[in-house]
Amino acid sequence: MSWAFHKLTEMDLNQYKTKSAQPGLAVGRVKQVETQLVPIEDQRRDGLVLNRLDTLVNDLSFGLPAELAARRTQYEYYRDKLLTFEEASA
């Protein structure tokens, strides 16, 4: 379930790892971690929203073209604004 992935990422479980030769999660410490669970429908909805947002932010083939198009439109607007002159009356 994607909600659980995002929740675990947000919780940053690396802070509970042991500092031994073979680092791993200390089960005793992880058992003490508390988190708030939301209803399953909210988990599904939030998971979908977070997945879409993650795609928009991290997938270059999705977010980058939209950003480039927005910057192109912005550039054209300011270019036209700066290069449009009023005719001087005689």
C-alpha positions in Angstrom: 0.0 0.0 0.0 1.5 3.3 -1.0 0.2 5.2 2.0 2.3 2.9 4.3 5.4 3.6 2.1 5.0 7.4 2.4 4.2 7.1 6.1 7.3 5.0 6.8 9.4 7.4 4.7 8.1 10.3 6.7 8.9 8.5 10.0 12.6 8.1 9.0 13.3 4.7 10.6 17.0 5.2 10.0 17.1 7.0 13.3 16.5 3.7 15.0 19.3 1.7 13.4 22.1 0.2 15.5 25.6 1.3 15.2 27.2 -2.0 14.9 29.4 -3.7 12.2 26.2 -4.8 10.5 23.8 -2.0 11.0 20.1 -2.8 11.2 16.9 -1.7 12.9 16.8 -2.4 16.6 13.5 -4.3 17.0 13.1 -3.2 20.6 13.4 0.4 19.7 11.1 0.1 16.6 8.4 -1.5 18.8 8.3 1.6 20.9 7.6 3.8 17.9 4.0 5.1 17.9 2.2 6.3 14.8 -1.3 7.4 14.1 -3.4 5.3 11.7 -6.1 6.8 9.6 -9.2 5.0 8.2 -8.4 2.8 5.2 -10.4 5.0 2.7 -8.3 8.0 3.8 -5.1 5.9 3.4 -6.1 5.0 -0.2 -7.0 8.6 -1.1 -3.9 10.0 0.5 -1.7 7.4 -1.1 -3.0 8.3 -4.5 -2.5 12.0 -3.9 1.1 11.4 -2.6 1.9 9.1 -5.5 0.8 11.8 -8.0 2.7 14.5 -6.2 5.8 12.3 -6.1 5.5 11.7 -9.8 5.1 15.4 -10.5 8.1 16.3 -8.4 10.5 13.4 -9.3 9.6 12.0 -12.7 11.5 14.1 -15.3 9.4 12.9 -18.1 6.2 14.2 -16.4 7.1 17.3 -14.3 9.9 18.7 -16.4 7.9 19.2 -19.7 5.1 21.0 -17.7 7.7 23.2 -16.1 9.4 24.0 -19.4 6.1 24.8 -21.0 5.3 27.2 -18.1 8.7 28.9 -18.4 8.3 29.2 -22.2 5.0 30.9 -21.8 6.4 33.2 -19.1 9.4 34.0 -21.4 7.1 34.8 -24.3 4.9 37.1 -22.2 7.8 39.1 -20.9 9.5 39.2 -24.3 6.4 40.5 -26.0 5.9 43.0 -23.1 9.5 44.3 -23.4 9.6 44.4 -27.2 6.3 46.1 -27.8 6.6 49.8 -28.3 4.0 52.4 -28.7 4.2 54.5 -31.8 5.3 58.0 -31.3 2.7 60.5 -32.5 4.0 63.1 -34.9 
